[in-house]
Amino acid sequence: MSLRQLPFQDPGVPDVRSGFRFLLWLERRQLRGQLTAAAWGTLLMASVALFPAAVGLAVQAVVDHSGRRLALAGGLMLLLGGLSALGDTMLHRTAVANWITAAARVQQLLSRKTVELGSVLTRQVAAGEIVTVGAGDVEKIGWFVEAFARFTSAFLATIGIAVALAFYQPELGLMVAAAIPVLALAVLPLLPAATKRADVQREKAGKATELASDTVAGLRVLRGIGGEDLFLDRYRKASQEVRTAAVHSARMWALISALQVVLPGLLLVGVAWYGAVLALDGRISVGELVTVYGTVAFLMFPLRHFEEIAMAWSFSRPSAKRAARVLALVRSAEPGPAPASAAAPSGDLYDPETGLLAPAGLLTAVVCGDPDAAGRLADRLGGHSPDRVAGQSSVLLGGTALDELPLAAARASVLVQDKDPVLLSGTLHELLDVPSSGNVSATDALAAAQCGDVLQALAQASVDDSGDPMQTRITERGRSLSGGQRQRLALARSLVADPEVLVLDEPTSAVDSHTEARIARGLKGIRADRTTVVFTSSPLLLDHCDLVVFITDGSVAATGTHHELLRADQRYREVVTRETEEPAAVIAAVTTGLSAEGPSVVPAGAGENTRIEESA
């Protein structure tokens, strides 16, 4: 296929039952490209293989003093040279196209799976393995697909040469034909050991990549506790293990390469010696000896492709296995068929497992004593929980089960903002240019999320003279911003999207208390008459919510307003105020201080009120 057709409109449904089946599926998907590359490769091999015959004709023509045959041999060499140049050029073009096509198809499949699973993906597969599959494994899989066509042409050329030599010069031809299987299969006993060593190398490399990814992601925390040197030593040790494994693997592949050179070399010496004996006895002509010798020398060319396909298979097999494992991941339940004309669901959001009910059009806060349980519940409210087993009820939106909706429809209805949202690199305008209802402008969303100081900082960092913060580039994952700034920009992005239901998991955990109070008012104002669920234990947010749901031990324990629950439920009070007793002064200070711009006096242990914005 033409590379202009990339990316694919539909990369297909892969066979992920095993790594081998996945590779076989890739081969079938681009069978036309493989056959084209094999045809051009066969033309190249045949033209190069026939060149010694033309040289032999020329030598014999000189011996026989035949100018006509010499000219004919010269013309034949020119023709073969042109054909070999054409075959080499087109083989390279088609082989590279096959490699890019296979790699692009695998990358699209991985991207589609990532979008399908969302945040659930990293809970089922380690981040380091995802990086390894998306980078190195894709390249190795493409290498095998590309190398297989060249191996096919090399195999056909080798068989053809053996048969042709047996007819052209039986005495030498049969000797070569008998030696070819030995040359091709001599490295097979070494392949299991080489594959095992390569697997060890890849396993250690994957662990080192995962360690590096985790270290970089947590570098700020590591610096805060002085642990960067410890993790640097761990990575240094892991990288040295990778180096040792790589050297160990390279030694075996070096031995295989040496055999691929030594054995054909010995055959070449044997053919030259035996052919010289036959020529001295007058049993073959000088031209025939030159032809056979040149053809045997050419055999080293296709035989190198036997080694390459062995290496490509060794490296691509575990890569395909890892890719197939990632592509085989599924959501907790597959969505059932839905009518194309069905309207997007709306109404109350209800979770049968916990009993949580978020009324339509209200700002509902959810307080959980266990932060991990809060994260899992937030995922479940989005309709993509990895923990729901068969038989459990799905979250309902307006009476419609989210798991019965197509994935795109479920995500268009319910947007879940993670506790640690990611900002992709690009300008602020690109960051906020997301699919949305169009009812909330970027300006209003930034104002509600209290991003005024963020805009000023971006304007000062602008590389042009416009001073437009919307055109200022944000670095990868927003690393140039503080934690609070990243969190507020992510909140603004979610507000711009304006989904039917917005679920926020600790959206203000990295901002100071005064900013948090203003965000709470802005959030309630911009999401008026829209369903919003906020997972938080901050009194500043809880005081602005229409309804507070307290969940403990996996089920709803109490509902009401923040002030009602403070007075009536001791367990709720312990979670929100971090107090294990009931001093009246604490309760009074919390309940009276929450109605102002921000608390003038913060009680000891008030938890979220004592946060300061995370520094860059």
C-alpha positions as CSV (number, residue, x, y, z in Angstrom):
1,M,0.0,0.0,0.0
2,S,1.0,3.6,-0.4
3,L,2.3,5.4,2.7
4,R,0.0,8.3,1.8
5,Q,-2.8,6.1,3.1
6,L,-1.4,6.2,6.6
7,P,-2.8,6.4,9.2
8,F,-5.3,3.6,8.6
9,Q,-9.0,4.5,8.9
10,D,-9.3,1.1,10.6
11,P,-6.2,-0.9,11.6
12,G,-8.3,-4.0,12.0
13,V,-9.1,-6.5,14.7
14,P,-5.8,-8.3,15.6
15,D,-5.5,-11.9,16.6
16,V,-4.0,-11.6,20.1
17,R,-4.3,-15.3,21.2
18,S,-0.4,-15.5,21.1
19,G,2.6,-13.6,19.8
20,F,2.9,-15.9,16.8
21,R,-0.7,-15.5,15.8
22,F,-0.3,-11.7,16.1
23,L,2.7,-11.8,13.7
24,L,0.8,-14.1,11.3
25,W,-2.1,-11.7,11.4
26,L,0.2,-8.8,10.5
27,E,1.6,-10.7,7.6
28,R,-1.8,-11.5,6.3
29,R,-3.0,-7.9,6.6
30,Q,-0.2,-6.7,4.3
31,L,0.1,-9.8,2.1
32,R,0.2,-7.7,-1.1
33,G,3.1,-5.6,0.1
34,Q,5.0,-8.7,1.2
35,L,4.5,-10.4,-2.2
36,T,5.6,-7.2,-4.0
37,A,8.8,-7.0,-1.9
38,A,9.4,-10.7,-2.4
39,A,9.1,-10.3,-6.2
40,W,11.5,-7.4,-6.3
41,G,13.9,-9.3,-4.0
42,T,13.7,-12.4,-6.3
43,L,14.6,-10.2,-9.3
44,L,17.6,-8.8,-7.4
45,M,18.8,-12.2,-6.3
46,A,18.3,-13.7,-9.7
47,S,20.2,-10.9,-11.6
48,V,23.1,-11.0,-9.1
49,A,23.2,-14.8,-9.2
50,L,23.3,-14.8,-13.0
51,F,26.2,-12.3,-13.1
52,P,28.8,-15.0,-12.5
53,A,27.4,-16.9,-15.5
54,A,27.9,-13.8,-17.7
55,V,31.5,-13.4,-16.4
56,G,32.1,-17.1,-17.1
57,L,30.9,-16.6,-20.7
58,A,33.2,-13.6,-21.1
59,V,36.2,-15.5,-19.7
60,Q,35.5,-18.5,-22.0
61,A,35.0,-16.1,-25.0
62,V,38.5,-14.7,-24.3
63,V,39.9,-18.2,-24.1
64,D,38.3,-19.1,-27.3
65,H,39.1,-15.7,-29.0
66,S,35.4,-15.1,-29.8
67,G,34.7,-11.4,-30.1
68,R,31.0,-12.0,-30.7
69,R,30.5,-14.0,-27.6
70,L,32.5,-11.5,-25.6
71,A,30.3,-8.7,-26.8
72,L,27.2,-10.8,-26.0
73,A,28.6,-11.5,-22.5
74,G,29.2,-7.7,-22.0
75,G,25.7,-6.9,-23.0
76,L,24.3,-9.5,-20.7
77,M,26.3,-8.1,-17.8
78,L,24.9,-4.6,-18.6
79,L,21.4,-6.0,-18.6
80,L,21.9,-7.9,-15.3
81,G,23.5,-4.8,-13.7
82,G,20.5,-2.7,-14.7
83,L,18.0,-5.3,-13.4
84,S,19.9,-5.7,-10.1
85,A,19.9,-1.9,-9.6
86,L,16.2,-1.8,-10.3
87,G,15.5,-4.8,-8.0
88,D,17.6,-3.4,-5.2
89,T,15.9,0.0,-5.4
90,M,12.4,-1.3,-5.5
91,L,13.1,-3.9,-2.8
92,H,14.4,-1.2,-0.5
93,R,11.3,0.9,-1.2
94,T,8.8,-1.9,-0.7
95,A,10.6,-3.3,2.3
96,V,10.8,0.0,4.1
97,A,7.1,0.6,3.3
98,N,6.3,-2.8,4.8
99,W,8.2,-1.9,7.9
100,I,6.5,1.5,8.3
101,T,3.1,0.0,7.6
102,A,3.4,-2.8,10.2
103,A,4.8,-0.4,12.8
104,A,2.1,2.2,12.1
105,R,-0.6,-0.5,12.3
106,V,0.7,-1.7,15.7
107,Q,1.0,1.8,17.0
108,Q,-2.6,2.6,16.0
109,L,-3.8,-0.6,17.7
110,L,-1.9,0.3,20.8
111,S,-3.3,3.9,20.7
112,R,-6.8,2.6,20.2
113,K,-6.4,0.3,23.2
114,T,-5.0,3.1,25.3
115,V,-8.0,5.3,24.5
116,E,-10.4,2.4,25.2
117,L,-8.9,1.6,28.6
118,G,-7.9,5.1,29.8
119,S,-6.7,5.2,33.3
120,V,-7.5,1.5,33.8
121,L,-4.5,0.6,31.5
122,T,-1.7,1.4,34.0
123,R,-3.6,-0.6,36.6
124,Q,-3.4,-3.7,34.5
125,V,0.0,-3.2,32.9
126,A,3.1,-1.6,34.3
127,A,4.0,1.8,32.8
128,G,7.5,0.6,31.9
129,E,6.0,-2.3,29.9
130,I,3.7,0.1,28.0
131,V,6.7,2.3,27.1
132,T,8.7,-0.8,26.0
133,V,5.8,-2.0,23.8
134,G,5.1,1.4,22.3
135,A,8.7,2.1,21.5
136,G,11.1,-0.8,21.1
137,D,8.7,-3.6,20.5
138,V,6.9,-1.8,17.6
139,E,10.3,-1.5,15.9
140,K,11.2,-5.1,16.3
141,I,7.8,-6.3,15.1
142,G,8.2,-4.1,12.0
143,W,11.7,-5.5,11.5
144,F,10.4,-9.1,11.3
145,V,7.6,-8.1,8.8
146,E,10.1,-6.3,6.6
147,A,12.8,-9.0,6.8
148,F,10.4,-11.9,6.0
149,A,9.9,-10.7,2.4
150,R,13.7,-10.6,1.9
151,F,14.1,-14.0,3.4
152,T,11.4,-15.4,1.0
153,S,13.3,-14.1,-2.0
154,A,16.6,-15.4,-0.5
155,F,15.1,-18.8,0.0
156,L,13.8,-19.0,-3.5
157,A,17.1,-17.8,-4.9
158,T,19.1,-20.4,-2.9
159,I,16.8,-23.2,-4.1
160,G,17.0,-22.0,-7.7
161,I,20.8,-21.8,-7.6
162,A,21.2,-25.3,-6.2
163,V,18.9,-26.7,-8.9
164,A,20.6,-24.7,-11.7
165,L,24.1,-25.7,-10.6
166,A,23.1,-29.4,-10.5
167,F,22.0,-29.2,-14.2
168,Y,24.8,-26.8,-15.3
169,Q,27.7,-28.7,-13.9
170,P,26.6,-31.9,-12.1
171,E,29.9,-32.7,-10.5
172,L,30.3,-29.4,-8.7
173,G,26.5,-28.6,-8.6
174,L,25.7,-31.7,-6.6
175,M,28.4,-30.9,-4.2
176,V,27.0,-27.4,-3.7
177,A,23.4,-28.7,-3.5
178,A,24.4,-31.1,-0.7
179,A,26.2,-28.4,1.2
180,I,23.4,-25.8,1.1
181,P,21.1,-27.5,3.7
182,V,24.1,-27.8,6.0
183,L,24.9,-24.1,5.6
184,A,21.3,-23.0,6.2
185,L,20.6,-25.3,9.2
186,A,24.0,-25.2,10.9
187,V,23.0,-22.3,13.2
188,L,19.7,-23.9,14.3
189,P,21.2,-25.6,17.4
190,L,22.5,-22.2,18.6
191,L,19.2,-20.3,18.2
192,P,17.5,-21.5,21.4
193,A,20.4,-20.3,23.5
194,A,20.6,-17.0,21.6
195,T,16.9,-16.5,22.0
196,K,17.1,-17.2,25.7
197,R,19.9,-14.7,26.2
198,A,18.0,-12.1,24.1
199,D,14.9,-12.6,26.3
200,V,17.0,-12.0,29.5
201,Q,18.4,-8.9,28.0
202,R,14.9,-7.6,27.1
203,E,13.5,-8.5,30.5
204,K,16.2,-6.5,32.2
205,A,15.9,-3.6,29.8
206,G,12.1,-3.5,30.5
207,K,12.7,-3.3,34.3
208,A,15.3,-0.6,33.8
209,T,12.9,1.4,31.7
210,E,10.2,1.0,34.2
211,L,12.6,2.1,37.0
212,A,13.7,5.1,35.0
213,S,10.1,6.1,34.3
214,D,9.0,5.8,37.9
215,T,12.1,7.8,39.0
216,V,11.5,10.6,36.6
217,A,7.8,10.8,37.5
218,G,8.6,11.0,41.2
219,L,11.8,13.1,41.0
220,R,10.3,16.0,42.8
221,V,9.3,13.8,45.7
222,L,12.6,12.1,45.7
223,R,14.4,15.4,45.9
224,G,12.2,16.4,48.8
225,I,13.2,13.4,50.9
226,G,16.8,13.3,49.6
227,G,16.3,9.9,47.8
228,E,17.5,10.8,44.3
229,D,21.0,9.3,44.9
230,L,19.5,6.1,46.2
231,F,17.3,5.7,43.1
232,L,20.2,6.8,40.9
233,D,22.3,3.9,42.3
234,R,19.4,1.5,41.7
235,Y,19.1,2.6,38.1
236,R,22.9,2.5,37.6
237,K,22.9,-1.1,38.9
238,A,19.9,-2.0,36.6
239,S,21.6,-0.5,33.6
240,Q,24.8,-2.4,34.2
241,E,22.8,-5.6,34.4
242,V,21.3,-4.7,31.0
243,R,24.8,-4.0,29.6
244,T,26.1,-7.4,30.9
245,A,23.1,-9.2,29.5
246,A,23.5,-7.4,26.1
247,V,27.2,-8.4,25.9
248,H,26.3,-12.0,26.8
249,S,23.6,-12.0,24.1
250,A,25.9,-10.4,21.5
251,R,28.6,-13.1,22.0
252,M,26.1,-15.8,20.9
253,W,25.0,-13.7,17.9
254,A,28.6,-13.1,17.0
255,L,29.2,-16.9,17.0
256,I,26.2,-17.3,14.7
257,S,27.5,-14.6,12.4
258,A,30.9,-16.2,12.3
259,L,29.4,-19.6,11.3
260,Q,27.5,-17.8,8.5
261,V,30.9,-16.6,7.2
262,V,33.2,-19.6,7.9
263,L,31.0,-22.4,6.6
264,P,30.3,-20.8,3.2
265,G,34.0,-19.8,3.0
266,L,35.0,-23.5,3.5
267,L,32.5,-24.5,0.8
268,L,34.0,-21.8,-1.5
269,V,37.5,-23.2,-0.8
270,G,36.3,-26.7,-1.5
271,V,34.6,-25.8,-4.8
272,A,37.7,-23.9,-5.9
273,W,40.0,-26.8,-5.2
274,Y,37.8,-29.5,-6.7
275,G,37.0,-27.3,-9.7
276,A,40.6,-26.7,-10.3
277,V,41.3,-30.4,-10.3
278,L,38.4,-31.0,-12.8
279,A,39.7,-28.1,-15.0
280,L,43.2,-29.6,-15.1
281,D,41.8,-32.9,-16.1
282,G,39.8,-31.2,-18.9
283,R,36.5,-32.3,-17.4
284,I,35.2,-28.7,-17.2
285,S,36.1,-25.6,-19.0
286,V,37.7,-22.5,-17.4
287,G,34.5,-20.5,-18.0
288,E,32.4,-23.2,-16.2
289,L,34.8,-23.1,-13.2
290,V,34.5,-19.3,-13.0
291,T,30.7,-19.5,-13.2
292,V,30.4,-22.1,-10.5
293,Y,32.9,-20.3,-8.2
294,G,31.2,-17.0,-8.7
295,T,27.8,-18.5,-8.0
296,V,29.0,-20.2,-4.8
297,A,30.5,-16.9,-3.7
298,F,27.1,-15.3,-4.3
299,L,25.5,-17.8,-2.0
300,M,26.9,-15.9,1.0
301,F,24.5,-13.1,0.1
302,P,21.2,-15.0,0.4
303,L,22.5,-17.0,3.3
304,R,23.0,-13.8,5.3
305,H,19.2,-13.4,5.1
306,F,18.8,-16.7,6.8
307,E,20.7,-15.3,9.8
308,E,18.8,-12.1,9.7
309,I,15.4,-13.8,9.8
310,A,16.5,-15.9,12.7
311,M,17.6,-12.8,14.6
312,A,14.4,-10.9,13.6
313,W,12.2,-13.9,14.8
314,S,14.2,-14.1,18.1
315,F,13.7,-10.5,18.9
316,S,10.2,-10.0,17.5
317,R,8.6,-13.1,19.1
318,P,8.7,-11.8,22.7
319,S,7.9,-8.3,21.4
320,A,4.8,-9.6,19.6
321,K,3.8,-11.5,22.8
322,R,4.0,-8.4,24.9
323,A,2.0,-6.4,22.3
324,A,-0.6,-9.1,22.1
325,R,-0.9,-9.2,25.9
326,V,-1.6,-5.4,26.0
327,L,-4.0,-5.6,23.0
328,A,-5.9,-8.4,24.7
329,L,-6.8,-6.3,27.7
330,V,-10.5,-5.5,27.9
331,R,-12.8,-3.4,29.9
332,S,-14.6,-5.0,32.8
333,A,-17.6,-5.5,30.5
334,E,-18.0,-5.1,26.8
335,P,-20.7,-2.5,25.8
336,G,-23.7,-4.0,24.2
337,P,-25.2,-2.8,20.9
338,A,-26.9,0.5,21.1
339,P,-29.2,2.2,18.5
340,A,-27.3,4.8,16.5
341,S,-30.1,7.3,17.0
342,A,-30.3,6.8,20.8
343,A,-30.1,10.1,22.7
344,A,-27.3,10.7,25.2
345,P,-28.6,9.6,28.7
346,S,-29.2,12.2,31.4
347,G,-30.5,12.3,34.9
348,D,-29.4,11.0,38.3
349,L,-26.1,9.2,38.6
350,Y,-26.4,6.1,40.7
351,D,-23.9,3.4,41.8
352,P,-25.7,0.3,42.9
353,E,-22.6,-1.2,44.5
354,T,-22.1,1.6,47.1
355,G,-25.6,3.2,47.0
356,L,-24.2,6.5,45.9
357,L,-26.8,8.8,44.3
358,A,-25.8,12.1,42.7
359,P,-29.0,14.0,41.8
360,A,-29.1,15.6,38.4
361,G,-28.2,19.3,38.3
362,L,-26.6,19.4,41.8
363,L,-23.0,19.7,43.1
364,T,-22.5,16.5,45.1
365,A,-19.5,15.9,47.3
366,V,-18.3,12.4,48.1
367,V,-16.2,11.9,51.2
368,C,-14.3,8.6,51.6
369,G,-12.1,7.5,54.4
370,D,-10.0,5.5,52.1
371,P,-8.4,7.5,49.2
372,D,-7.8,4.4,47.2
373,A,-11.5,3.5,47.4
374,A,-12.3,7.0,46.3
375,G,-10.1,6.6,43.2
376,R,-11.8,3.2,42.3
377,L,-15.2,4.7,42.8
378,A,-14.4,7.7,40.6
379,D,-13.3,5.3,37.8
380,R,-16.5,3.2,38.2
381,L,-18.6,6.3,37.9
382,G,-17.0,6.9,34.5
383,G,-18.0,3.4,33.4
384,H,-14.5,2.0,33.1
385,S,-13.7,0.2,36.4
386,P,-11.2,-2.7,36.3
387,D,-12.6,-4.1,39.5
388,R,-16.2,-4.8,38.6
389,V,-16.7,-8.6,38.2
390,A,-19.3,-10.4,36.1
391,G,-22.7,-10.2,37.7
392,Q,-22.3,-6.8,39.4
393,S,-24.5,-3.9,38.3
394,S,-23.1,-1.1,36.3
395,V,-23.3,2.6,37.2
396,L,-26.6,4.0,36.0
397,L,-27.1,7.5,34.4
398,G,-30.7,8.3,34.2
399,G,-31.5,4.6,34.5
400,T,-29.2,3.7,31.6
401,A,-26.2,1.4,32.5
402,L,-23.0,3.0,31.3
403,D,-21.4,-0.3,30.5
404,E,-24.2,-0.9,28.0
405,L,-23.3,2.2,26.1
406,P,-20.7,2.5,23.4
407,L,-17.4,3.7,24.9
408,A,-17.5,7.0,23.0
409,A,-21.1,7.7,24.3
410,A,-20.2,6.8,27.9
411,R,-17.3,9.1,27.9
412,A,-19.2,11.9,26.2
413,S,-21.7,11.7,29.0
414,V,-19.4,11.3,32.0
415,L,-16.0,12.9,32.3
416,V,-13.7,11.8,35.1
417,Q,-10.7,14.0,36.0
418,D,-8.1,11.9,37.8
419,K,-6.4,12.9,41.0
420,D,-3.2,13.5,39.0
421,P,-4.3,14.8,35.6
422,V,-1.8,15.0,32.8
423,L,-1.2,18.1,30.7
424,L,0.1,17.3,27.2
425,S,2.7,19.5,25.6
426,G,1.5,22.4,23.3
427,T,0.0,25.8,23.7
428,L,-2.6,26.7,26.2
429,H,-5.0,27.2,23.3
430,E,-4.4,23.7,22.2
431,L,-4.8,22.4,25.7
432,L,-8.3,23.9,26.0
433,D,-9.3,23.0,22.4
434,V,-11.2,19.8,23.4
435,P,-14.5,18.4,22.3
436,S,-17.1,20.3,24.2
437,S,-20.8,21.4,24.3
438,G,-19.7,25.0,23.3
439,N,-21.6,26.4,26.3
440,V,-18.5,27.2,28.4
441,S,-15.8,29.4,26.9
442,A,-12.1,29.0,27.7
443,T,-12.2,32.5,29.4
444,D,-15.0,31.5,31.7
445,A,-13.4,28.1,32.5
446,L,-10.0,29.7,33.4
447,A,-11.8,32.3,35.6
448,A,-13.8,29.7,37.4
449,A,-10.6,27.6,38.0
450,Q,-8.8,30.7,39.3
451,C,-6.1,30.6,36.7
452,G,-5.3,34.4,36.7
453,D,-1.8,34.0,38.1
454,V,-1.2,31.1,35.7
455,L,-2.1,33.3,32.8
456,Q,0.3,36.0,34.0
457,A,3.1,33.5,34.4
458,L,2.5,32.1,30.9
459,A,2.4,35.6,29.4
460,Q,5.8,36.4,30.9
461,A,7.2,33.1,29.6
462,S,5.9,33.9,26.0
463,V,8.7,33.6,23.5
464,D,7.1,36.2,21.1
465,D,6.2,39.8,21.7
466,S,2.5,39.2,21.8
467,G,2.4,38.4,25.5
468,D,-0.7,36.2,24.7
469,P,-0.8,33.4,27.3
470,M,-3.0,31.3,25.1
471,Q,-0.1,31.0,22.6
472,T,2.5,30.1,25.2
473,R,3.8,26.5,25.0
474,I,3.4,24.2,27.9
475,T,6.1,21.7,28.3
476,E,5.6,17.9,28.5
477,R,3.3,17.0,31.4
478,G,3.3,20.6,32.4
479,R,6.6,20.3,34.2
480,S,7.3,24.0,33.9
481,L,4.3,24.7,36.1
482,S,3.8,24.1,39.8
483,G,1.5,21.4,41.0
484,G,-1.3,23.8,41.8
485,Q,-1.0,25.5,38.5
486,R,-1.2,22.2,36.6
487,Q,-4.2,21.2,38.7
488,R,-6.1,24.4,37.9
489,L,-5.4,24.2,34.2
490,A,-6.6,20.6,34.2
491,L,-9.8,21.7,36.0
492,A,-10.3,24.5,33.4
493,R,-9.9,21.9,30.6
494,S,-12.6,19.7,32.2
495,L,-14.9,22.7,32.6
496,V,-14.5,23.7,29.0
497,A,-15.6,20.2,28.0
498,D,-18.9,20.8,29.9
499,P,-20.0,17.1,30.0
500,E,-23.4,16.0,31.2
501,V,-21.7,14.6,34.4
502,L,-18.3,15.8,35.6
503,V,-16.5,13.7,38.2
504,L,-13.5,15.4,39.9
505,D,-11.1,13.5,42.2
506,E,-9.5,15.8,44.6
507,P,-9.4,18.8,42.2
508,T,-7.9,21.2,44.7
509,S,-5.4,19.1,46.7
510,A,-2.4,21.2,45.6
511,V,-3.8,24.7,46.0
512,D,-3.8,27.0,49.1
513,S,-7.0,27.5,51.1
514,H,-8.0,31.0,49.9
515,T,-7.7,29.9,46.2
516,E,-9.6,26.7,47.1
517,A,-12.5,28.7,48.5
518,R,-12.7,30.8,45.3
519,I,-12.5,27.7,43.1
520,A,-15.4,26.2,45.1
521,R,-17.6,29.3,44.4
522,G,-16.5,29.3,40.7
523,L,-17.2,25.6,40.3
524,K,-20.6,25.9,41.7
525,G,-21.4,28.9,39.5
526,I,-20.2,27.5,36.2
527,R,-21.7,24.1,36.7
528,A,-25.1,25.4,37.8
529,D,-27.9,23.0,36.7
530,R,-25.2,20.4,35.6
531,T,-24.4,17.2,37.5
532,T,-21.0,17.4,39.3
533,V,-19.5,14.9,41.7
534,V,-16.4,16.0,43.7
535,F,-14.3,13.5,45.7
536,T,-12.8,15.6,48.5
537,S,-12.5,15.9,52.3
538,S,-11.8,19.6,52.2
539,P,-14.3,21.6,54.3
540,L,-13.9,24.6,52.0
541,L,-15.3,22.6,49.1
542,L,-17.8,20.6,51.1
543,D,-19.4,23.8,52.4
544,H,-20.3,24.9,48.9
545,C,-21.8,21.6,47.8
546,D,-25.5,21.0,47.6
547,L,-25.2,17.5,48.9
548,V,-22.5,15.5,50.8
549,V,-22.4,11.7,50.6
550,F,-20.2,10.0,53.2
551,I,-19.0,6.5,52.2
552,T,-17.3,4.1,54.5
553,D,-16.6,0.4,54.3
554,G,-17.7,0.4,50.6
555,S,-21.2,1.8,51.1
556,V,-23.1,5.0,51.8
557,A,-23.1,5.7,55.6
558,A,-24.7,9.2,55.6
559,T,-26.0,12.0,53.4
560,G,-26.8,15.6,54.0
561,T,-25.2,19.0,53.9
562,H,-21.7,19.5,55.3
563,H,-23.0,21.2,58.4
564,E,-25.6,18.6,59.1
565,L,-23.0,15.8,58.9
566,L,-20.5,17.6,61.1
567,R,-23.1,17.8,63.8
568,A,-24.7,14.4,63.4
569,D,-21.9,11.9,62.3
570,Q,-18.8,11.4,64.4
571,R,-17.0,9.3,61.7
572,Y,-17.6,12.0,59.1
573,R,-16.2,14.5,61.5
574,E,-13.1,12.4,62.1
575,V,-12.4,12.2,58.3
576,V,-13.0,15.9,57.6
577,T,-11.4,17.5,60.7
578,R,-8.8,14.8,61.3
579,E,-10.0,14.9,65.0
580,T,-10.7,11.6,66.8
581,E,-12.7,13.4,69.6
582,E,-15.5,15.9,69.6
583,P,-14.3,19.1,71.2
584,A,-17.1,21.7,70.8
585,A,-14.6,24.4,70.0
586,V,-13.3,22.6,66.9
587,I,-16.8,22.0,65.6
588,A,-17.8,25.6,66.1
589,A,-14.6,26.9,64.5
590,V,-15.1,24.7,61.5
591,T,-18.8,25.4,60.9
592,T,-18.6,29.1,61.4
593,G,-15.3,29.6,59.5
594,L,-16.6,27.9,56.4
595,S,-19.2,30.5,55.5
596,A,-16.6,33.3,55.0
597,E,-14.2,34.0,52.1
598,G,-11.8,31.6,53.8
599,P,-11.3,30.6,57.5
600,S,-9.6,33.2,59.5
601,V,-8.7,30.6,62.1
602,V,-7.8,27.1,61.0
603,P,-8.2,24.5,63.7
604,A,-5.3,22.2,64.3
605,G,-5.6,19.0,62.2
606,A,-8.1,20.5,59.8
607,G,-6.3,18.6,57.1
608,E,-7.1,20.2,53.7
609,N,-7.2,23.7,55.1
610,T,-3.5,23.6,56.0
611,R,-2.3,22.9,52.5
612,I,0.0,25.3,50.6
613,E,0.4,25.3,46.9
614,E,3.0,22.9,45.7
615,S,6.2,24.7,44.5
616,A,7.6,24.1,41.0
